[in-house]
Amino acid sequence: MSTDTAPDVAVPHLPPSSRLPRSVQGALFIASRRRLFALMRRRHGVDYTVNVPMFGNAVVLGDTDLIRQLFLSGSDAVHNIRPNLGRVLGRASMFSLEGEEHRRQRKLLTPPFHGRRMREYESIIAEETLAEARTWPSGSEFESLAPMMRITLNAILRAVFGAEGEELEVLRRHMPEWIEQGSRISVLPKPPFDFPGSPWRRFHTNRRRFDDLVDTLVAKAQADPDFENRSDILSLMLRSRYDDGTALSRKEIADQLLTMLAAGHETTANTLAWAIERLTRHPDVLRRLYDEVDAGGSELRQAVIYEVQRSRPVIDLCGRTVTAESLTLGEWTIPRGRVVLVSIAQVQADEALFPHADRFDPDRFLGSKPSTISWIPFGGGTRRCIGAAFANMEMDVVLRELLRHYAIEMTTAADEAWHSRGVAFNPAKGGRVRLSPRGVASTGVADVG
Ligand code: HEM
């Protein structure tokens, strides 16, 4: 890749675009961006240009070499995709930061999310899974998505926020509504001031309540005689120091906690609901998973997680905004200000990269880690998802506990369609499932008990 910063040589050369009017592309994007992108790819190849609401005249990349180059581009050439969630999560949110500030913050926040640390959170996830599962109706069908949302919310509040007691209760009760409100206004224009009754005013009122709760959590963690040994991520943030010895400010801590909740709660729950949706339609894989969990193994379960994330990526797009005079990626020269989108879903459905891509086939990942070039559900490069190891551990523990304790029934129902309530995709019927405690199982895959 070469980044050309000389103004007079920046002759744009963009991937092919559609002759469809902007209004038609916009309507198709809003109705189903998956369909619009599939149409574009069929007509124009792996890289193309679209003109859509939010991102404007944006380049969409499907070529993995170019995507890799984009992910590796420095902050002198690209910034985070715009608009992004930083608008509502705060100025200090990881999504809002760029360049040196972003690097400093990631350096501080990466160690708490290191793979080895994750083991300390396993017991919280297992506990939350079993507590939630005990409330499920045995033998009757229900949507797995809402329960998965509760598990992943509680997991983040306890493992990341270190919340317990009264604060945990308040956060548990109010956060889903606050987050939904935030994601709704994230696509609305911001008025110059908060007029009474406006969604932004309600959002700012709730944000102040959130900040007060974070202050209480910080005070409680610091007053804990065992503060130095606490393993929740808030305490790790409180104990960390930048290279110059300064600590994270309260604002930074509150914005990052909110960011982790917004980025990590629904995404993980949706992926788990997809895992249920896929497994209930693949009896052979499910039977092998039961055999494996009974023998104390986890290799196939890990491959299942990889394959669910490949075939049903809940975040279908990530991207960057060109900030250099122009950015050259392969044959394309993309001018300053353009958004470059990475079509995660299209890359991971590419037959050339994943033969029989439409098959749910976890065996393709058995015994090997996915390639970071073609398997990109967590994005890539300097902005790759910081919670990837946490999400992976969480999904593994939730599935492990369900397999250990519950017999999941098969279904002959059609595959659930993709559905998006905003940013992330989930199974349209909520990942419906029928299960019963193992040993008591009388229907479906009763031979698993
Ligand atoms: C299955 C679950 C998850 C998926 C699919 C997912 C996916 C993603 C994606 C695609 C990005 C953008 C990466 C890029 O632009 O290259 C991202 C960023 C991010 N994610 Fe996740 N994520 C998940 C779980 C989590 C969790 C559990 C946390 C934290 C507890 C988290 C925190 C973040 C943060 C802070 C960023 C911003 C990173 C930056 O800009 O430097 N995510 N995630």
Boltz pocket constraint, residues with backbone or C-beta under 6 A from the ligand:
constraints:
  - pocket:
      binder: B
      contacts: [[A, 80], [A, 94], [A, 95], [A, 106], [A, 156], [A, 160], [A, 259], [A, 260], [A, 261], [A, 263], [A, 264], [A, 265], [A, 267], [A, 268], [A, 271], [A, 314], [A, 315], [A, 317], [A, 318], [A, 319], [A, 376], [A, 377], [A, 378], [A, 379], [A, 380], [A, 381], [A, 382], [A, 383], [A, 384], [A, 385], [A, 386], [A, 387], [A, 388], [A, 390], [A, 391]]
      max_distance: 6.0
